[in-house]
């Protein structure tokens, strides 16, 4: 269990720093003590093995103590996206019958709205804005829900409550998918799932107690959670910044703290390359950069490697259902195999299967199927959905890929994203990579829209770099130089920002549903 490894670390090197946020520095001893206090408070207030406890908070030391304290008490932590609406939060609470909700002060008003008509909730704990600060929930919650603050937990005597008796197969957490399809599901992950994936990542990233990772990804997202798990298990440190809105301030902190690692999704690196002063920075301690959460275009990968020539760039692929990670591309292969997601991480087996379920040969396309200790237990309270993706111990990812002659994987597209135009099946990713070659383009998403003749037509939605102009015909002409005629976008739409989840993934279904045609088209 991860909370047990924190305890061991606290005994061996109690003063080692585990968490850095602003001026706050939390040692392993302090973190372990707070984890124990949370666990003790929950047990004394009726939380038993298997009970669901929700967390509605941005990244902080209190979040980490809550997350691991829940598990030490035997509970199942449920991550709730702090950008969710009250209705979405209420839906999650009722879906998995959350009994206790830990909420950050800033989200107290939203929580107060969300807990109406949630009969399972019996206790709410508010992480105060300041020690002893004014509570924000007292007058906003139903009378049957007990309310308390983080300050009460801090006074808890943790020494009299033993950690819950758990096995590796017990559920540690339920992570609701980020909803790029509009229909989030509760992914059940066991303690063994987390430890297996973390140990594999530690091995290929060569993480040690000397590593410090800059965390701009939220812990409620599986990629962010993997940073928490891997670096605490390795005995390293987490440097927390809850926003990448001002990237230069993040870079200043990275230099100041001697950060050795940085992790981001495609939109993170688009901001880094197009809307920051990264070319003016030197990062003497930065050993590695990791990218996942969607495909990084070969163009962005090339730019990043040129800007950070002494830093190893790892392209990775995974899913929440795989506890975050399935493949990685060795940095030495980055320039040799543009667009590749690499090979399976240690402890994972990957196959490509065709429509009939049989294996496909090198160069042929097939669905990526995974087996390993990191594969989820299933979806909470959804046996039919579980049976669709978990078959005979293997995870059917829904992603279409191909292998080259050396066994390196390339994502062709998401099965559900493939555009069926006339007699053709078209990968949006291929078109996106071509459009991103244009120096005016900051970001792009390609989706299908209904078409009376073809069934589906191609729509490209672009965000331009600041100060640049572009028109639809120029985009189409560029695509004509690289793509077959049936892959040329019929619609080219320009917008200020692409709709994204909190983790930075593009919510493509909104680009399909919204009538964008004609809006700001040049």
Buried (B, 14 or more C-beta within 10 A) or exposed (E): BBBBBBBEBBEEBEEBBBBBBEEEBBBBBBBBBBBBBBBBBBBEBEBEBEBBBBBBBBBBBBBBBBBBBBBBBBBBBBBBBBBBEBEBBBBBBBBBBBBBBBBBBBBBBBBBBBBEEBEBBBBBBBBBBEEEBEBBBEEBBEEEBEBBBBBEBBEBEBEEBEBBEBEBEBBBBBBBBBBBBEEBBBBBBBBBBBBBBBBBBBEBBEBEBEBBBBBBBBBBBBBBBBBBBBBBBBBBBBBBBBEBEEBEEBBEBBBEBBBBBBBBBBBBBBBBBBBBEBEEBEBEBBBBBBBBBBBBBBBBBEBBBEBBEEBBBBBBBBBBBBBBBBBBBBBEBBEEBBBBBBBBBEBBEBBBBEEEEEEBEEEEBBBBBBBBBBBBBBBBBBEEBBEEBBEEEBBBBBBBBBBEEEEBBBBBBBBEBBBEBEEEBBBBBBBBBBBBBBEBBBBBBBBBBEBEEBEBBBBBBBBBBEEEEBEBEBBBEBBEEBBEEEBBBBBBBBBEEBBBBBBBBBBBBBBBEEEBEEEEEB
